[in-house]
Amino acid sequence: MKTSKMKNPIQNINIDKIIRSKRRTISLVVTADAKLIVRAPLHTSLGYIKNLIKQKIEWIAKKQEAAIRRNETHIEKQFVDGEKFLFMGDSYELEIKYGKAHIELKQGKLIIHEKEPDSAPSDLKSWYRKQAKLILSDRVSYLSKVTGIGYKSVKITEARKRWGSCSTKNTLNYAWRLVMTPLNVIDYVIIHELVHVEFHNHSKHFWDRVEAIMPDYKKHRKWLKENQRLMELM
């Protein structure tokens, strides 16, 4: 009787992207859409990377399965009564009414008063952007004073994959979708970009500074990675 050989589990893990830089260590990242991104030092061989993935295969598979399950439970928004939308980390039930155009939060509901039929998507996006500008500008100003880190200005962007960025001229850019997340998560992203004013990299000094300001930042960064898909539905 012949025995069948087991497939090498490494064959079932695809490396979607390898990013080489002047970093010192290798980082394995499973994205919200279950892709595997490898960040490695410049001269790291492919063989070394594959061997590391082989050692971490159970962890990678677990993370990818969790990401796939999360994605399967979230479908494109239809903008109908009863749908759930996030704002500042809380979930609100959508209710659409007709009349003078405006949006309000009331008794656990996100109420959109439409002036024209089917304007809910654009109305809600405009509302989110307005709230983001108010809330993020206020938090950046506050955290700038707390940390003593200055900046030039704050801009709200349409970015879908990047929550924030810091330009070479110290302009802080934040995605309007960030206003869907809890306040602590918002503060983490703001602090992250503020620290980039001092360190335009992700060196140990950078992360040490972030941790000095927000000791539990890893918890909020993890929440953002695990729930990113929730903020990409619009």
N, C-alpha and C positions, 0 to 999 in steps of 0.2 A: 504494500500500500504506500502510495506516494504522499509525502507531506508537502503542503503548499507553503511557500515562503511568505512571511509577513512583509507587507510593503513598509519601507522605511517611512516613518511618520513625517520626516522632513519634507517628503515629496508632496505632502498635502498642505504645506504652508508656503504661500507665495509671498515674496518680498515685493511690495508694490513700489517702493522707492527707497533708494539709498542716498543720503545726504552727507557728503564728506566735508569736513571743515577743520579748523585748527583746534577743535575741542580735544580733550585728553581721554575721555571715556566714551563708551558705546551706550547708546540709549535705544531701547525698543519701544515704539509707540504704536498702539492700536487706536485708530481714529474712530470717530463716531459712526462712520460708514464701514467699519470692520476692516479697513486696510492696514497693512503692516508697514510702518515707516521706520527705517533704521538710520540713526544719526551716528556717524562714526568719525574717528580721526582720519586725516587725509590719506595716510598710507596703509590703512587697514585692509587686509586681503579679503577677497570674497569667501575664501575657504574658512577663514577665522570667523567671519560673520555667520556663515552657515552653521558652523560648529556651535556657536553661541545660541543660535535659534534652536538647534537641536536640543540643547540643554534646557531651554526655556519653552519648549513646545507645548507643554500642558498649560502653562500660564497664558501663552499666546492664544491657544485654542479656546480657553475659557473666556478670555476677553473678547474674542471675535464672536463667539456664540452669544454672549450677553449683548453685544452691539447689534447683532442681527435680530435678536428677540425684541429689543427696544424699537428698532426700525419697523418691524412687522406690526407693532401695535399702534403706530402713528401714521395716519393717512393725511393726504392733502386736505386742507381746510375747505369747507363748502360754504362757510359764512351763512349758516342757518341757525335758527333758534335752538338753544340747548348745547351748542358746541362750547368747549372750554378754551379759554385764552389766558395766558399768564401775564401778570403785571406785578413787578416787585416781588416775585417769588410766589405769589398767591394765584390761585386758579379762579377765574370768573366765568360764569355762564353767560353766553351771548344772548341778547334779546334785541331784535330789530323792530324799530317803530318808524313811523313816517311823520314828517313835520319839519320844523326849522332845524337845519343840520347842526348837530352837536353830539358829543359823546360824554357819558357820565358813568361813574361807578356807584352803584347803589344796592345795598343789601345783598352783596355777593354776586351781583350781576354787572356785566359790561353792556350797557345799553347804548345802541347806536340809533340815533334819530336821523333817518335818511331823508334828504330833500328830493333825491332822484332814485328810481329803482336800480338795484345792483351796484350802488355806489359804496357799499359797506367795505370792500377790500381797500379801496383807495382812501376812504375816510378814516379807517382804522390805522392804516399805515401813517397817515399824516398826523394822527393823534399821538401814536407811539413816538414819532420823531419829535414832536413838540414837547412831550413829556421827557424824552431823553435829553433834549437840550437843556431843559430847566433843571432836572435832577442831577445829571452828570456834571454840568457846569458848577452847580452848587457844591457837590461832593469833591470835585477837583479843587475848588477854592479852599474848602475846609481842610482837606488832607494836605494840601500844599502848605498851609499855615502850620499844621501839626508836625509835618516832617521837616519843614524848612527848605523844601525843594521848590524852586521857582519854575515857571514855564511861560511860554509866549501866549498861546491861545488854545481853545478847545474847539474841535470840529466834530460834527456828527456825520457818520458815513453810511454807505449802503453795503459795506462789507458783509459777506456771508460766512467767511471762514476765519477771518481775523477779528478778534474782539477789540483789539486796540493796537495802536502803533505810535511811535514817537519819531518825528522827523529830525533831521540834522539841525534844524533851527528851533527845536524844542516845542513844536506844535504837537499837541496831544490829540490823536484821532480815536474816536470810539464808535463802534457800530450801534445804531439805534436799537437793535435787538437786545442789547445788553440790559435795557430797562425792564425786560421780562424776568430777569433773574433776581434772587434775593439781595438785599442791601449789602450783606457781607461779601457776596460774590462780586457785586459792582465795585465795592471798595478794593477788593483784591486786584481787579483789572486796572483800576485807576492807579493804585500804588505801583503795580507792575510797570506801567508806562511812566509814571513819575520817576521811578528809580532809573529808567533808561535815560533820563536827563543827565544823570551822574555817570552811568555806565551804559554805553551803547553796544552792549553785548549781553551774553548770558553766562558770564564767568562766575566763579565761586564768589567773588566779591559782590557781584550783582545779587545773587540769591541770598547771601548773608545779610545784605542790606534790606532786602524784602522781608526776610524773617525777623530782623530786628524791629521792623515797623509792625509786621503782622505775624506773630509767632505761629498761628494756625493756618497760614496761607495755603498749605498743601491740601487741607480739607476742602477749601473753597475752589481750588484749582481742579480737584478731583470731581466736585459737583459739576463744574462747568464742562468737563470732558464727557462725563457720563450722561449729561442732559442736553448736550448741544443740539441734538436732533429736534428737541422740543421748540427751539427758537428758530428753526430753519423751515418752518411750515408755510411761511408767507412769502 
